[in-house]
């Protein structure tokens, strides 16, 4: 979905579609626009997608668990360009103080108690018997009439 197709929808529908309020989206656009100007001062090829489209691409990736391949086909870019754009948006927003998460020390000082439950969901390979001539029993063909 491109930004041009959804920019006129109501705020409630915008939030249902993207998962964030339009105010937060506009703040993201401001932050990324400033960072884009700093990044482009050094030169380089202009990006094919607008900043709004890159944010929507990132929100689709984070919210819908879509693969880079599917997202890239929707926006008309390569899979690697999709990956680079999403990583740039994520890294830039996480570094900014408005979207940065508090550190461990801040969480440790707070009065809120957290209860953690850890689940080990790692995949482990199943040991299967190896095939060789000694382990298999071959049946002799009998006369079939």
Secondary structure, 3 states (H helix, E strand, C coil): CCHHHHCCCCHHHHHHHHCCCHHHHHHHHHHHHHHHHHHHCCCCCCCCCCHHHHHHHHHHHHHHCCCHHHHHHHHCCCHHHHHHHHHHHHHHHHHCCCCCCCCHHHHHHCCCCCCCCCCCCCCCCCCCCCCCCCCCCCCCCCCCC
